[in-house]
Every structure is written in structure tokens, then in C-alpha cells.
């Protein structure tokens, strides 16, 4: 994706976003985003139970946290909030990229990636990579541990408001108090170093195909002790499938970078050997392209 979209492999060009449910504020969530430096965008808070402006879906700011945006989303369609975040928030914060293409790893359900979101991203030269939920815990830098830490800090902040007498015990948190609490958290407690290390451990930046290991997959499955056995088995299966894909990619890269391995026989599963071999020779790029396993029995891959 970096090569295809001519994205500079620099931390300021690589972004991730995910949605975090605010556990102490029922009916609210926040889109959390940052770049590979670990530098966060201000949160984009969605109030799901507050009525949306029927005239136009717009976000607004509050004086307690001017950089953050807030959106009333009751009655909005799936994907509207993420689209507004992209249009009104990410594009406004993209000035550091100086017009270069950027890549955005989206850790949200596919239902929230609307067609107009994809079209706008293409116009703005933003390459989208949707991270499947089955492997998001392995490859998304804003992992559950970081989100749990942010939620814990919000809970502690609310307890401190009650202690200071600014909030009555059991009373709902107002929008303005939530904005002030988030402003303090983003200024003083954002886990920049942890996020930067998480980018590296996921292999997103620096790009590292060896980042996902069998040991890490096993550890993530064992950490999921609260899930059912079927869930744990399924997570392990998805993780091993991911590891298999990465291993295959790594082998292809190594074969093309090693001049001593001028060709490599790849045994595949079907009967169209001759057609597969002819179709695999790519004269345009000076090397062949592997065909799908069902297309040929043996393909010779030439690397220069």
C-alpha cells in the first residue's frame, strides 16, 4: 500500500483511527487517531443519544477543548460520524503532510466506511486500509490496552471532579465537563511512547513483516481468558492465517532481493501449467508475477 499510493514512509504520513466507547459516559464514544510519531489528534466525540441537526450533519467545538470536535448523532446513518470526522477533523489536521499522500489504517467496522468516505479519501490522496476486526488486536497500534488506559484516566478524572465538589456523586457529566476532562487528559496523559512502540510492534512503522510472530499470536489468545473457547480458537486461527500470509510475502521479498536466487520454483495446486507459466512472465516490469494457486502447477519466478 505504501508503494502503490506513493506514500512517504515517514511517521507524519501514517495515521490510524479507531472508535473508543467511553465507559463512564453511556451513549458516547470517541474517534481516537494519531500518527506514527505517537502524536494524537484531538478526540472527536460522538453523542449517540443527542439529536442530529437535520439541516446538515456538522460537528461543533466547545470552549473547554477548542481542538476537539463534538457531534450529535441520534438519527444519523452508520458511517456518517466517521465521514464527518474525516472531512472536518482529519483534513483540518493534515497540514504537517504538506500535500503528500498519507495512509490511514481504519480500525472501525466496514459498515462505517461509506462510499462517500472512500470517494473523499481518494480526492484528498488518503489511502485507506481497513483492518479486519479478527486481527485488529494484533495489527492495530491503538490496541485495547491503550484504550483501556484512556478510559481508566477518564474514570479517575470523574472521581476527582466529585472529590473536588465540581460534580455531584451520581450526576451525569455535562458536555462541557467532559470536554475539559478530555483536554487535560490529552495534554498530560496521552501515552505517546506506548503508542509509538505499538506502531513498531505491529510492523506498521517501521515497516516490518516479521513483527507478527507465532508467540505473539499465542500470547494474545491466552490473554483473552474472558472469551469462550470458540472465540479463542477463532482468534488463533485468524492470527495464524495472518502469519502465513506475512511469511509468504517475506519469502517472495527475500527471493527477489537475493541475486544468487535468480529463480525459484513454486509448487502450486492445479493443472494449467503451460498457461500459468506464460501468463506469469511480466515483460513490463522485468519479472514474473505469481499466479493464484489454482491456476498452475508450477511457476518459475524470475527476479532481477
C-alpha positions in Angstrom: 0.0 0.0 0.0 2.9 2.4 0.7 4.4 1.8 -2.7 1.1 1.7 -4.6 -0.1 5.1 -3.2 3.4 6.7 -3.2 3.2 7.3 0.5 6.4 8.5 2.1 7.3 6.1 4.8 7.6 8.8 7.4 5.7 8.9 10.7 3.8 12.1 9.9 2.3 10.4 6.8 0.9 7.4 8.6 -2.3 7.6 10.6 -4.5 5.2 12.5 -8.1 5.7 13.8 -10.4 3.6 16.0 -13.6 4.2 17.9 -13.5 4.0 21.7 -16.6 3.6 23.8 -16.4 5.9 26.8 -17.3 3.6 29.6 -18.2 6.3 32.1 -20.4 8.2 29.7 -23.1 5.9 28.3 -24.2 6.8 24.8 -20.9 8.5 23.9 -17.9 7.3 22.0 -14.8 9.0 20.6 -12.8 8.5 17.5 -9.2 8.3 18.6 -6.5 9.0 16.0 -2.8 9.6 15.9 0.2 9.4 13.6 3.2 7.1 13.8 5.1 9.7 15.9 2.6 8.9 18.6 1.2 12.4 18.2 -2.6 12.4 18.7 -5.3 14.3 17.0 -7.8 15.8 19.5 -10.7 13.4 20.1 -13.8 13.5 18.0 -16.6 12.8 20.4 -20.0 11.4 19.2 -23.1 11.7 21.4 -25.3 8.9 20.0 -28.4 9.9 22.0 -28.4 13.6 21.2 -30.5 14.6 18.1 -28.6 15.4 14.9 -29.1 18.7 13.1 -31.5 17.7 10.3 -30.2 20.5 8.1 -26.7 19.3 7.8 -24.5 16.8 9.6 -22.0 19.0 11.3 -19.6 18.8 14.3 -19.0 21.6 16.7 -16.4 22.7 19.2 -16.6 23.6 22.9 -14.6 26.3 24.6 -13.2 23.9 27.1 -11.4 21.9 24.4 -11.2 24.0 21.2 -9.2 21.5 19.2 -11.7 18.7 19.8 -14.9 18.2 17.9 -18.3 17.0 19.1 -21.2 15.5 17.1 -24.8 14.8 17.9 -25.6 11.6 16.0 -29.0 10.3 17.0 -30.8 9.5 13.8 -27.6 9.5 11.7 -26.8 6.6 9.4 -24.0 4.1 10.0 -20.8 5.6 8.8 -21.9 9.3 9.0 -19.9 10.0 12.1 -16.7 8.6 10.6 -17.2 10.5 7.4 -17.7 13.8 9.3 -14.5 13.0 11.4 -12.6 12.5 8.2 -14.0 15.6 6.4 -14.0 18.1 9.2 -11.3 16.8 11.5 -8.5 14.8 9.9 -8.4 17.1 6.8 -8.1 20.1 9.0 -5.2 18.5 11.0 -3.3 17.3 7.9 -1.2 20.4 7.3 2.0 18.7 8.5 2.0 16.4 5.4 2.5 19.4 3.0 0.3 17.9 0.3 1.9 14.4 0.3 -0.2 11.3 0.2 -0.9 9.8 3.6 -2.1 6.4 4.6 -4.9 5.8 7.1 -5.4 2.5 8.9 -9.1 2.3 9.9 -9.9 0.1 12.9 -13.7 0.5 12.6 -16.4 -1.8 11.2 -16.7 -2.0 7.5 -20.3 -0.7 7.8 -18.9 2.7 8.9 -16.8 3.1 5.7 -19.3 4.6 3.4 -18.9 5.2 -0.4 -18.7 8.9 0.0 -15.9 8.4 2.6 -13.9 6.4 0.1 -14.5 8.9 -2.7 -13.4 11.8 -0.5 -10.3 9.9 0.6 -9.4 9.3 -3.0 -9.8 13.0 -3.8 -7.7 14.0 -0.8 -4.9 11.5 -1.6 -5.5 9.4 1.5 -5.0 5.7 1.1 -7.4 3.7 3.3 -6.6 0.4 4.9 -9.4 -1.3 6.8 -8.1 -3.6 9.5 -10.3 -6.7 9.9 -11.7 -7.0 13.4 -10.5 -10.6 13.6 -6.8 -9.5 13.6 -7.2 -5.9 14.8 -5.8 -6.8 18.2 -2.6 -7.9 16.5 -2.1 -5.2 13.9 -3.8 -2.0 15.2 -1.4 0.3 17.2 -4.3 1.7 19.3 -4.8 -1.7 20.9 -7.2 -2.5 23.7 -4.6 -1.9 26.4 -4.1 1.7 25.3 -7.9 2.3 25.0 -8.4 0.8 28.5 -5.8 3.1 29.9 -7.5 6.2 28.4 -10.9 5.0 29.8 -9.3 4.5 33.2 -7.9 8.0 33.1 -11.3 9.4 32.3 -12.8 7.5 35.2 -10.2 8.8 37.5 -10.8 12.3 36.3 -14.5 12.0 37.0 -13.8 10.7 40.5 -11.5 13.7 41.1 -14.3 16.1 40.0 -16.6 14.5 42.6 -13.9 14.8 45.2 -13.3 18.5 44.3 -17.1 19.2 44.6 -17.4 20.1 40.9 -19.7 17.2 40.2 -22.3 15.7 42.4 -22.0 11.9 43.0 -24.2 10.0 40.6 -24.9 13.1 38.5 -24.4 12.8 34.7 -21.3 14.5 33.3 -22.1 17.6 31.2 -20.7 18.1 27.7 -18.5 21.0 29.0 -17.1 19.0 31.9 -16.3 16.1 29.6 -14.5 18.5 27.2 -12.5 19.9 30.0 -11.6 16.5 31.3 -10.5 15.3 27.8 -8.4 18.4 27.3 -6.5 17.7 30.4 -6.0 14.1 29.6 -4.8 14.8 26.0 -2.4 17.4 27.3 -0.9 15.5 30.2 -1.6 11.8 30.0 -1.6 10.7 26.3 0.7 7.7 26.1 2.9 8.9 23.3 5.8 6.5 23.9 3.5 3.5 24.3 1.7 4.3 21.0 5.0 4.8 19.2 6.2 1.4 20.4 2.9 -0.2 19.4 3.3 1.1 15.8 6.7 -0.7 15.8 5.4 -3.9 17.4 2.6 -4.1 14.8 5.1 -3.7 12.0 3.3 -0.6 10.5 6.2 1.8 11.2 9.0 1.0 10.8 7.5 -1.4 8.2 8.4 -4.9 9.4 6.9 -8.1 8.0 8.4 -10.1 10.9 6.6 -8.2 13.6 3.7 -10.7 13.9 5.1 -13.9 15.4 3.5 -17.2 16.5 4.5 -16.3 20.1 2.6 -13.1 19.9 -0.5 -14.8 18.5 -0.4 -17.4 21.3 0.0 -14.6 23.9 -3.0 -12.7 22.6 -5.1 -15.8 22.6 -4.1 -16.6 26.2 -4.9 -13.0 27.3 -8.4 -13.5 26.0 -9.4 -15.6 29.0 -12.8 -14.0 29.4 -13.9 -15.2 25.9 -15.3 -18.6 25.1 -13.1 -21.4 23.9 -14.5 -21.0 20.4 -13.6 -17.3 20.4 -10.0 -18.1 21.5 -9.7 -20.8 18.8 -11.0 -18.4 16.2 -8.6 -15.7 17.2 -5.8 -18.1 17.0 -6.9 -19.3 13.6 -7.1 -15.8 12.2 -3.7 -14.9 13.7 -2.1 -18.0 12.1 -3.6 -17.2 8.8 -2.2 -13.7 9.0 1.2 -15.1 10.0 1.1 -17.4 7.0 0.4 -14.5 4.6 3.2 -12.5 6.1 5.6 -15.4 5.8 4.7 -15.9 2.2 5.3 -12.2 1.5 8.6 -12.3 3.3 9.8 -15.3 1.2 8.9 -13.5 -2.0 10.7 -10.3 -1.0 13.8 -12.3 0.0 13.8 -14.2 -3.2 13.7 -11.0 -5.2 16.4 -9.3 -3.2 18.9 -12.2 -3.3 20.9 -12.1 -6.6 22.1 -15.7 -6.0 18.5 -16.9 -6.1 17.9 -16.0 -9.8 14.8 -18.2 -10.0 12.6 -20.1 -7.6 10.3 -23.0 -8.2 7.0 -22.6 -6.6 4.8 -25.7 -6.4 1.1 -24.9 -6.7 -2.1 -26.9 -7.0 -3.8 -27.1 -10.4 -3.3 -28.4 -13.9 -2.8 -25.4 -16.2 1.0 -25.4 -16.1 1.7 -24.0 -19.5 -0.8 -21.2 -19.4 0.3 -20.3 -15.9 3.9 -20.1 -16.9 3.2 -18.0 -20.0 0.9 -15.6 -18.0 3.4 -15.3 -15.2 6.2 -13.7 -17.3 5.8 -9.9 -16.8 7.7 -8.1 -19.6 6.7 -4.7 -18.4 8.5 -4.9 -15.0 11.2 -7.4 -15.9 10.0 -10.2 -13.7 7.1 -12.5 -13.4 4.1 -12.3 -11.2 2.9 -15.3 -9.2 -0.5 -16.6 -10.2 -3.1 -17.9 -7.9 -2.5 -21.4 -6.6 -5.5 -22.8 -8.6 -4.1 -21.5 -11.9 -1.0 -23.5 -12.5 1.0 -26.5 -11.2 4.5 -24.9 -11.3 5.5 -21.4 -11.9 9.1 -20.2 -12.3 9.5 -16.7 -10.8 12.4 -14.7 -12.2 13.9 -11.9 -10.1 16.4 -9.3 -11.3 
